[in-house]
Amino acid sequence: MARMAGRRTLSAAPVLLAVTFGVFAIAAMSPFDPVKAYAGTAGLTASQAELDQLRTNLGVDQPLVARWWDWLTSALTGDLGTSTVMRQPVADVIAERVGWSALLAACAFTVAVLAGTALGVLAARRTGGPLDRAVSALAYTLEAAPAFWLALLAIWFFSVRLGALPSGGLTDAGSDTVTFAQVASHLVLPALVLGVSQLPWFFLYVRQGVADALGEDPVRGARARGLAERRVLLGHALRSGMLPMLTLIGSRVPELITGALLVETVFSWPGIAAATVQAATSVDFPLLAALTVLATAAVLAGNLLSDLLYGLADPRVGFDG
């Protein structure tokens, strides 16, 4: 296991290098001018000489490769640079926001896995039954629904129509302190929306896996020995049916990140979504590169985690391949 994790970590290095270079290359071709974005309204009255001097100070007048190499060598020493749009070190920008994004993603992922597994097991118990048909139809519908549309629908129903939950933010309006109760109440809607947007895939994988496992010889033998149906379902069929779902964890990480950005934007959640959008529109090279590396590392870590979990769950799968 340790050898496989080490090999994956080493192979991730060239991927991260290529991704960071790609970010600088795409940003260099962007029609947005980082100097004008940095100057703001003052850039409207600034002379061309002042803009050129600012361009030199920001380092955006250098060739693409030089800008990327300067950022990379500094990043390897722990200096991610200074965000031109946030006017603060990139490390501080990420540190202030990544915790809230991680909290939202973790809660949503937990909702998706637990609810998807429970519904998948219940539907697989009687495939073709009313519950199976109803939940499967809902799952296919949710697959096609964008996360931002689900977020707007949830705000309209739970906040506007019922007034039961806050519509956005981290704390109540007018509050200058962050309390657990306020964060929890404001977290419910975005976490549920993001979790529901990821739920269909877990439901469909678990449903199919458990339904196939119920027809296998070990499960039939367990039933023939007179074991209780609950024990057969949870102790035998679910364990075998969960294996395909473990491979889904890694592939859902990119969708989880994308969905989190949309949900954070709609609910004004103080995660990295706003920073990502501002960095992209302002061509903030240091912040863009750091956020992209962070997202890429999360995807690679998710793929590694799914492989490790699959190997631990199924002893027949080795870690040396």
N, C-alpha and C positions, 0 to 999 in steps of 0.2 A: 504493500500500500504506500509506504513512504517513498519507494523508488518511483512508483507511478506519479505520485504527487510532485516529486522533484523533477521528473522529466516534463511534466505538464508546465511547471513553473518556468523551466528553461525555455521551452518552446513558446511560452507566452511573450518573452522578451522581444523577439523580432516582430511579432504581431503588434505589440504596443508601439514599437518604433515606427512601423509602417502607418499605423493609425494616426500618430501625432504628425508625421510628415504630411499625410493626406489632409489633415485639418488645416495646416498652414497653406497647403497648395490650393485648397478650395477657397479658403478665406482670401488668398491673394487674387483670385479670379472674381471675387464678389464685387458687385457694383457699389457697395457701401464704402464710404470713406471713413476710416477710423479716426482721422484727425478732426474732421468736422463733427463726428459723434462725440469726441472728447471735448472739443471746444464748446459745443452746445450753441446757445444763442450768441455767445461772444464771437464765434466764428463767422457770423454774418457780417460783422463790421471790421474783422481783422484783415490786415493787408496780406498779400500773397507772400511777402517776405516773412511775416510773423507765422503764417501757416507752414511755410517751409521749415522754419526754425523749430516749430513744434513737431513737425514730422521727423526731424532729425533727433530731437530729444526723446521721442517715443520709439525711435529705432525702426520705424516702418518704411524708411527710405532705403534700407538695406535689401540686398537680394534675398529671394525666398530661402535658399539653402542657408545663408548666413543667419537669418532670423531664427530658423528652426534649430540650427546647431547651438546658437547662443542660449536659446530657451532650454534645450535638452541638457547641455552641460551644467546649467544652473539648477535645473530640476534634480539632477543626480546628486547634487550637494544639499538638497532640501529647500532650495529657493525656487519657488514656482513663479516668481515674478510679481508684478503689481498689476491689478486689474485697472485698465484705463477707464472703464465705464463705472466701476464701483468706487474708484479712487482709494483702494486699500489693498493690502497684500492678498494674493489669490488664496493662500492657505487660510487666511482669516475668513474670506468669503465662503469657502467650502465648509470650514469648521462651524460657522454660525448656522448653516442650513442643512448639511448632510444628515445631521441627527434627526431632524424632523422628517426628512424624506425617508430615512431608514425606518422610523417608527411607523409611518403611514404604510410603507411597502410591507413591513413585517406583519402588521395587523391585517392588511388586505390579503396577504398570502395565506395567513392562518385561516381566515374566513373561507377562502376559495378551496383550500385543501380539506378542511373539516366538513364544510357543507357539501362539497362535491363528492367526497367519499361516502358520506352518509346517504345522500340521495342516490348515488350510484349503486350502493349495496341494496337499498330498498327497491330500486327499479329492476335490478338484475334478479331479484328473488322471483319475480313473476314477469318475465319478458313478454311484451305484448299486452300486458294488463293496462287498466286505466291509468294507474300511477305512472307506469313506464311511458306510455304514450304522451301523457300530459307534460311530464318533466322533460322528456326528450324534445318535444315541440318547443318548450320554453327555452331549452338549452340552445337549440339551433337558432332561435330568434335572437337570443342574447349574443351569439357568436357574430351576428351581422350588425349588432347595435354598437355605434361608436361610444367610447367611454365618456366623451364630453356631452353627448346627447343624454346618456343615462344620468350624468351629474345634473344637468339642467332639469331633467324630469324629477329627480329626487328633491331638488331645491323647491320646485313648484309644489310638489305634493306635501313633503314633510315640513317645510319651512313656511311657505306662503299659504297653502291651503289649511294645514293642520296647526301650524305654529308650534310643533313639538320639538324641533331641533334647530339649532342655529344654522344659518345659510353659508357661513364662511368665516375665515379668520382663525386665529388661535385662541383668543380670549373674547370676552364680552366687550361691546362698545363702551368706551369710557373707562375701562379697567386698565390700570397701569401696573398690575402684578399678574404673574402667570401662576395659576394654581392647578392642582391635579384635576379638580372637578371641572374647571373650565376647559382644560385641554381635552379631557375625556369626552365631554359633551360635544365639542367642536370636531373631534376626531371621528365620531360615529358615522356621519354621512359620507365623508370622503373615503373612509376605510371600507364601508359597505359597498359603495359604488365601484371602487377599484376591485374589491374582492368579487363582486358579482360579475364584473366584466371578464374576470379570469376563471370563474367557476365552470362554464360549460365544458372546457377541455378536460378538467379533472373529473367531472361527472361522466363524460362519455368514455374516457379511458377506464375508469373504475368499473363502470357498468359493463363494458365489453369484457374486461378482464375477469370479473367475478362471474359473469354469465358463462364464459368459456370454462372457467374452473369448476363450475357446478356440474358440468358434463364429463369431467375427467374421472378416471378410475379411482384415485385416492379419495375423492369426495363421495363417490358412490359406495366405496367400501366403508367409509365412516358412517354413512347412513345405514348401511346394512348391519353394522355393529350395534345399531340402536342409539347412537349418540343424538343428543337433543339438536333440533334444527338450528337453534341459535349458535350452539358450539360448532356445528358443521359450517355454518355461514361465516362466522367471525374467526374461528380458529383454523379453518382449512381453506375455504374458498377465497376469503378476503386476503389471506397471506399470499396465496398464489396470484390472485388478481391484482394485487398492488404492484407487482414487479413492473408491468408496462408503464404504470403511472410514475414510477421513480425516474424513468428516462424523460418524462415530460418536464421535470423541474427545471433542468438546464435550458430547455428550449423556450420556456415561458419567461425567463428573466428579461430578454429584450422587450417583450410585449409588456411586462410589468413596469419596466422603466419608462417606456413610451406612454403607457396609460397613466402612470404616476405624474408625468409632466403635464398631461392634459387635465387630470383631476385637480392637481395642485393649482393650476391656473384658474380653473372655474371656481374653486372654493377659496381662493386667496390663501392657500396653505403656505406657510413661510419656509418652504423647502427650496430645492435648487432649481425649480422650474423657472421662476422669474429671472434668476441669474443666467440660466441657459438662454432664454429668449433674448435678454438684453445683450449678452455676449455675442450671440449670433448676428443680431441686427446692427451692432456697433463694431463688428469685426474685432472683438477683443481677443487677440491672439493668445496671450497667456492663459486667460480664463477658459477660452474655448478648448485649448489643448488639454488643460487639467481636467475639465469636466468630461471630455471625451475619453481620456485615459481611465478615469474613474468608472465610467459606464462600461468600457470595454473590459476592464478588470472584473467588474461584477458579472458580466456575461461569461467570461472564462472561468470564474470561480463557481458559477452556477452549473456549468457543464461538468466541471471536476467533481462537484458535490453529488450530482446525479449519478455519475459513474461509481463513485465511492459507495453511495447508498445501495446501488444495484449489486455491487460486489459483496457487500456485507449481508444483504438480504438473500442472495442466491450464492451459496458456497461453490456451486459449479462454475461460476464466473471467476476467472483469475485476474490478478492485478498486474501480471507481467506482460499482457498483450498490448 
